[in-house]
Amino acid sequence: MKTLLSITFLCGLFYSSLVTANDDKIIQFYLNQLGFNSGIVDGKPGKKTKSALKNFYASNTDIVPKEVGLNARNDLLNIAKKLNLPGIHYGLCSNPTPQTKPLSREYSDAFDLTEHKEVVTVLPKYRSFSYGSTDQRNGGPVEPEIKGVGDLNNDGIDDLVIDYYETSVPPLFLRGTPSGQFKQIELSEMKASRRHIRNGELADINADGYLDFVGFTTGDPGRVWIEEGYDIKGKIIPRGEADILLINKNGKGFRNIKIPEIRKNDWNHGGTTADLNNDGFIDIIPLSEGENEKTAPVINTDGRKFSMSTSEYSEEISYYVTSDIDSADFNNDGFADLVVTVTNLRPRTPKENNAIGTLRVVYGDGDFDFTNNLEVKFGEIWLTDKEGKSIVNNYNRKREPSVGHDTGHIITGSGNVEALDVDADGFVDILEGQYFSVSGRWLGSGFKYYRNTGECFYDATFDFFPNQVTNRSYKSNIFTNYIHNFYQNDVNNDGFMDIVLQTDGGSTKWTKLPENEGFPYIFINRQNQEFLPISYHSSNIAGLYGLDDIVPGDFNGDGLIDIIGIYSRDDITEIRAFYLEN
């Protein structure tokens, strides 16, 4: 494999969020790929790695030997690229076109509700007992949350899966209809009841042509919380309830299937699905939340038999507080990869989170053994320490902490992550939702957009979302909520895919501030070059004010994209759907 090669830097700038361990893992991985045995890819180069690197340079005498580090990494990548190894990808890269756009106050007028018809569907009321009594009469407000959007009965109309926060009732399956009303699909098995489904996935688990539902749970049955309160310092927190798999019975109902867990009753904060070994059956990918938690996939053998993998995704993912996970083939090698959001343990300042990197990408290789998979980390929090302190200083509400938090305590971190081809270039990108709170009370949210060049990612947030400032609240009494999901759909039917942020809902007070003109949950695509939020003042969107869980879909089967949300206030709990009329 002797090759004449001029050494060039594929990723010329070394970012502070890309730590040295990344280079070490990349070196180990590509040494193995090129036939030089470096052992397990763990980011800890020892005698085996150094010996393999020495042998690599001995086989490539035209290259000046380098020590383990950035230059050695680039030598390996250059050789791998020259040999056309599939799936070359290496985390964060330098910006091919550095971001120069300042924060913008430009908005889009390409979407409003003028030509939409509103249809209301009343929802059942199940009061949340949250961290108090299990007596529904004494519980908190009704909090239904959308956990899945997809066609459950193959009639060409999108349907919904709804969970009620902290209630221990089964998920609610709602069928979309041509009239615009949602009709309930019966779910008779109470075994599906859970206190809180944090994240849900619709996927055809048994390969019968119908979408099934996987629910990843965080809430425990509540007994210890009730007896001893929330602030128990993590020492005696009971394990969460078991995740659920509901198999679709030809669009007419669901049956509960027990699936294994890495430990009894995991506390999973997120999860996704993907066919990790390309056998035609979609595997289940839970994500345990907590320090030093082990987390591994559930292997789907044939749609009926499930087993727990013995291999964790990585030590990195297990060590930090994980929030969400998604899957995609980022390097186009034919294997599903994983992306995970992580958050530093206290103190959770932007600086502390940036030091560890907010994202982990684990590149798949077609099996359930992750010991030799390439894993990279990168990512930064959407605001700076200075901006965070400014928010805290302007916080004029009474500084009473939420449960489990100290007065004045600052928390920021990663939330949802979504793998989407945002710019429609054939490479799957990453959208990462992030949050900011004071004393446990939500004050703001924002997101990062990492564009995939085909070989690496770069932060293209303000190139493509120059008015993302609408997702930041610097007003002490008005906030934007935690981002649960990103949806990609053509909400204004112009042929370009827009971005919708599913959140807990927005304060109507937000609309009354001139500086908060932009509606921070719908970003309109301007021909794949940039995405702008719609405007409160120039667009007719009053019907969306104060709605929770705004999501897009074709919910009446007319081929046009609709917008729905949940209104749950003042003893009213309903879906408000806005259908674009032909």
N, C-alpha and C positions, 0 to 999 in steps of 0.2 A: 504494500500500500504506500510506496514511496511516491510522493507527489510534490511538484514544485508549487509553492503557494506563497503569495504575498500576504502578509498579515494585515488584515483590516478589522476594524471594530464594527461588529454588527450592531452593537448597542453602545454608542460612544459615551454617553453620560451615565454616571453612577449615581442613582438616586438614593437619598437618605433612607427611604422606606424599603429599598431593596437591600437586605442585609447580606453579609458575607456568606452565611449559610446557604443562601440561594446558589451562589457560584459553586460552592463545594458540592451541592447536590447535582447541579448540572454537569459538573466535571465527572462525578461518579457515574451518573446515568449514561453519558455519552461515551465514556470509557467502556462500559459494559456493552453499549450498542455497537461499538466498533471492534469488539472482540477482545478487549483488554480487561481482564477480570478485576473489578474494583470492589467486589463484595456488595453488601447491602447499601442501598442509597439512603444514607442517614444524615448527610451533611457533616459528618465527623471524619475527615480524612486521616487515616492512620497509615501504618506501614503498607497495607494492601493497596490503598489508593495511590500512595507515592510510588510504589513499585510498578503499578499499572501505568501510571503517567510516564515513568522512566522508560518503560517498554514502548509506549506510544511514540515518544520522541525518537527512540532508537529505530523505529520503523519509518519515521518521517525525518530523515537526516537533513533535509533542506530547511527545516524549521528550527530556529534557535530555541533550545529547551527553556521552559519557564517553570517557576515554582507554582504550587497550588495557589490559584487566585484568578483574578479577572482575565489576565492575558492568556493563561492556560485554557480557560473556558472558551475564549474566542478562537484559539487554535483548534480546539476540538469541534466547535460549531462550524468553522470553515471547512474542515475536512468532511464532516457529516453532510454539509450542504453540497459540497463538491461531488460526493458519492451518491447524492439524491436519496439519502435516508428519509423515509416517510415520517411525517409528523414532527418536523423540527419546530420547536417552540420553547421559549425561555423566559416567560414572565414579563416583567416590566421593561420597556425599551425607552430610548430617548425619543422625544417627539419628532416625527418626520416633518411636521409642520407645527412649530411651536405656537402655543396659544397666545394670541395677541388681542383678542376681543375683550374689552372691559365689560363689567356687568352692565346689562342693558335694561332700559325701561320700555322696550318695544313689545307690543302685544299683537296677537292675531285676531282678526275679525272674521276668520274663515269658518267659524262654528257658532251657532246659537240655536235656540229652541223655537224660533218663529214658525217653522213648518213642521213641528213635532206635535203629536197628540199625546196627552198624558193619560195613562191608565193606572189605576190603583188596585193593588191586591192586599187585603188585610191579612196580617200574620197572627198566629197564636201568640199569647203572652205567657212567658215563663220568666218570672223574676229571678234575678241573679242573687244567690246567697253570698257570693264572693267570699270574703274572709270572716264572715260572721255566722249567723244562724242558718241552718238548713231549712228552716221554716220559710216557705215561699212568701208568706204574708209579710215577713219581716225583712225580706231581701232588698237588694238594690234595684236600680232601674232595669227594664227589659233591654237586653243587648244582643240581638241577632247579628251574626257575622257571616258573610258569604265565604264559603270555603272551596267552591268549585263552580266553574262555568263550562258547560259542554252539552252535547246532544246525547242524552241518556237512553232514548228509545228509538234512535235512528229515523226520526221523522223530518230531519232537516231543520229543526228548530232548537235553539240553545235552551238548556235547562239549568237549574240552580241546585246547589247543595248549601244548606244553611245550618250553622251550629249556634246554640245559645250559650253565651259566655257564662261560665260558673253556675251551671244549672243542673247538671247530671240528667239531661234528657237526650233521647236519640237525635241524630241529625235529621233535618227536615229536607226532603227531596221534593222539589217543585218543578213541574213540567210546563214549559212554555207552550202557548197555544196561538193560533191565528188571530184570536180576539185580543190578544195582549194580556189577558188574565193568566195568572199562574195557578195550576191545579196540583194538589198534593198527590204524590206517589206514596202509597201505603208502605210503611216499614213496621212490621209487626214485632220484630225481635227486639226486646228491651235489652238484650245483651249488648247492643250497640250504644247504650247510654254511656256518656262520658261527662265529667265535670267541665272539661275544656279541651276542645280540639284546636290546637294552636295552628296547625297547618294541614291542608288537605290536598290530595292529588287525585285527578281523574285519569285513569289509564286502563287499557284492556289487559288485565292481569292474566286471565285464563285464555286469551286469544280466541274468543268466540265472536268477535265483532261488536261487542257492547262494552261501553266504558264502565269500569268498576271504580270504587272509591276507597282510598287509603287515608285514614285519619291519624295524624301524629299528635299525641296528647302531652300536656304538661301538668294538668291539674290533678292533685291527689284527691281522695274522697273527702277530705276536709276535716277529719276528726281532730288531728293534731293542731291544725290551724285554729280551729274553733276553741279548743281547750287551752292552748298556750299562746295564741296570737301569732302574728306574722314574724315578729322580730325574734326568731329563735337561732339566729347566727349560723344557720346551715348545719347545725350539729345533729338535730333530730328531725330534720325535714323528712317526711315519709316519701317513699318512692311514688312516682306518678302512676297513673292508671295505664293499663296496657293499650298499645296502639290497636287500631281496628282495621280490618279488611272486610268490605261489603261487596260481595259478588252480585253483579247485575243479572237478574233473571229475565232476560229478553225484553228489557224495558218495562216490565210489569211489577217489579219489586226487587228486593235485595235480600241476600242471606249472609249471615255473619260467619266468617271463617277465622279461626284462631291462627295467629302467626307467632313465631318464636321471637324472643327478645334476648339481647346480650346479657341482661340481668332481669330479674323479676320486676315487672312494672317500671320500665324506664321512664324517665322524665325527659321526653323529647320536645325540644323547642321548635324543631323544623323537620323537614323531610322531603324527599322527592322520589321519583321512580326513573329507571333506565334499564335497558338491556345491557348489562355490563359485560357479558361474555358472548354476545351475538348469537345466542341459541334460539332466538325467536320468542322468548318469554321475558317479560319485563320484570326486573327485580325491584325490591323495595329498599329504599335507602334512608334509614332514620338518622337522626342527629341528636345525640344526648347533650343536654345542657349542663355545664358545671365543670369545675376544675378537676383535671385528671380523670374525667369520665371516659370510659372506653366506648367506642362507637364503631359499628361495622354493619355491612349490608345483610339483608335477608335474601337468600338465594331462592329463586323461583325455578323449580325443576321442570314442571310440566303444567303449571296452572292450578295444580291441586296439592303438590307437595312443596313444603317450604322448610328451609334450614338456615341456621345462622352461620355466617362466615366466621372463620377463626382468625381472620386478618383484619386489623383496624385500618381505617383510612390513613391515619398517620398519628405520630405522637404530638405533632404540632396542633392538630385539630383537637385532640383530646385534652390538651393542657389548658387552653383558654376557654372562656365562656363563649360557646358557639350559639349563633342565633338562627341561621338559615342555611340551606344547601340547595343547589340546583345542578342540573346536568346538561351537557351539550358536548358535541365534538368540536372543541376549540381549534385543534390543529389539523382537522380534516384527514385523519389517518384511519377513519372507519371505526374507531373505538370511542365509547362514551367517556367523557371526562367529568370531573366534579369541581364545583366552586363553592367555597364555604366562607361565611362571614364570621369573624372572631372579634372579641372585645377583651381588652386588658382588664384584669382585676383592679380593684381600687388602688390608687386614684385613677378614675377614668377620665382624665383630661385629654383634649386633642393631642397634646404632645406625647403623653404616655401611650395612647393608642397608635399614633404614627410610628413610635419606636418599634413596635412589634409588627406593624403592617396589618391592615384590616381584612385582607383577603388571603385565602389559600386556594390554589388551583392544583388539583391532583390529576395528572394525565393518565388515562386508562390504557391498558394493554391487553384487554380481552379476557382477563381472568379475575379471580377474587383474592389474589395474593398481592398486597400493596407494598411489600417490602422493597421491591426494586422499581417502583413507579417514581417518575419524576414529580416532585412537588415544589412549587414556588410560592413565595409570599410577597405581597406588595399592597399598596393602598394607603390612603390618608383620609382623615376626617374632614368633612366638608367645611368646617369653620376652624379658625385659628384660636389659640389660647387667648389672644387679645380680644377677639370677638366674643368668646365665651364669657370672659370677665366683664365685658361691657353689658351683656345680657343680665348677668347676676347683679351688677350695680344698679341697673334700671328696674330690677324686680321689686315692684312696690306693693305686691300683695303681702299679706301677713305671712311671715316666714315660719309657718307651721309645717313640719315635715309630713310627707305621706308615710304610710306604714313602712317600717324597715329602713328609713333614711334619716340622717341627721339634718338639723336646721342649716340651711345654706349649702348643703352638700351638692356638688356639681357632678352630674353624670352625663357622659356622651359615649356613643358607641355605634356599632353596626346593627342593623335590623335585617330587613329582607334583602335577598339577592335574586336577580332574575337574569337568565341567559337568553338574550334576544339579538337578532341581527338588526340593530337599530338603523344602520345606514344602508341596508340592503346591498351590501357588497359581496355577499356569499360567505363571510366570516362572522361567527357568532360572538357578540360583544357581551359586556357585563354592565348591568345597572345595579347599584348598591344603595339601598336606603339607609339613612343614618338619623340619629335623634339627639336631642339635647334637653336636659331637664335640670331643675333646681329643686332640691329637697324632695326628689321623687315625683315632682309635678311637671308634666310635659309642657315645654315652652316652644319648641321648634323642631322642624325636621328639614332635611335636605337630602340630596343624593349625589353620587358620583357616577360618571359614565366613563368606562374604560373601553376604548375602541380596540378591536382586534385587527392587526395588520396582516394576519396570516402567519406571522413569525413571533409576534410579541404584542403586549398591550401597552397603551399609553393613555394618560388622563386627558380626555377630550371633552370634559364637562362643559366648559364655557365656550368652546368652539361650536358645539352642537346645541347647547342649552344656555345661551347667553343671558337669559332672563330667569335663571333658576333662583334669583334673589327673592322671587315671590314665595319660595318655600322656606324662607327664613323669617322668623319673627323677632324683631328687636323691641317690640312693645311688650311691656311687662304683664299686661292682663289679657293679651290676645295671642293665641298660639296656633300653629299648624300641627297636625297630629302625626303620630307614628305611622310610617308607611308599611303596609302589610304585603302588597303585591304591586308589580308593574304589569300592565296589560298593553298589548300591541294590537291595534286594530284601526281601521279607516273610519273614524267617527264622523267625518264630514263627507265621506263618499267621493273623494276627489282622486282616488287611485293611489294615494300615499298613506303609509301606515303611521298612525299617530300613537302617542304614549298617554295612557291613563294611569294615574296613581290611585290605588285603592288604599284608603286610610280609615281611621276611626271616625272621620267626619270633621268638618270645618266649622268654626265659630262664625255665626252670622255677624258678629262684631267686626270681623275682619273686613267686611265689605264697606264699613263706615269710615275707614281711614283712607284718605286720598293716596297715601304712599303705598297702600296695599291694593292697587287697582287690579292686579292680575289674579285670576282664579288659579290657585296653585296645584290643581289636580288633573288638568287636561292640557297637554302640550301638542300643538298642531304642527305637523310635519310640512316644512316648506321645501319640498322636492329633495329630501334626503340631505339637505345641507345644514339646516338648523331647525330647532323645534321651539316654538314660542307659546306661552300660556295665553289662554283667551282672557278677555277683559271683562270685568264687572260692568263698566260704564258704557262700553260701546257694543256689547253683545247682550242679547236677551237670554239670560241664563238664570234668572231669579229662581226658577223651579229647582235648581241644584243646590241652592243655599242650605247649609245645615244638614245635608244628606250624609249618611255614613256609607262606606263601602261602595262608592261609585265604580261601576264596571261596564265595559262595552260588550255587545254581542247581538246576534240576530235572534231576538226572543219571540218574534211572531212569524218567522219563516218567509218574509217577503224579499230576502236578499239584500236588504239594507241594514246598516249597523245602527243599533239603538243604544241608549244610555239608560241604566237603571241605578237606583240607590235605595237605601233603607232609611226611613224616617221613624224614629222611636223616641218620642217626647210627648209630654202632656197627655199621657194615657192613650196615645196613638202609636200603633206599631204596624207599619205597612211598607210594601214595596211601591215605589213611585217609578214608573217606567215611562220613558219618552221615546215614542216611535216616530221616525221620519216617514211622513206620508208620501206616497208616490204621486 
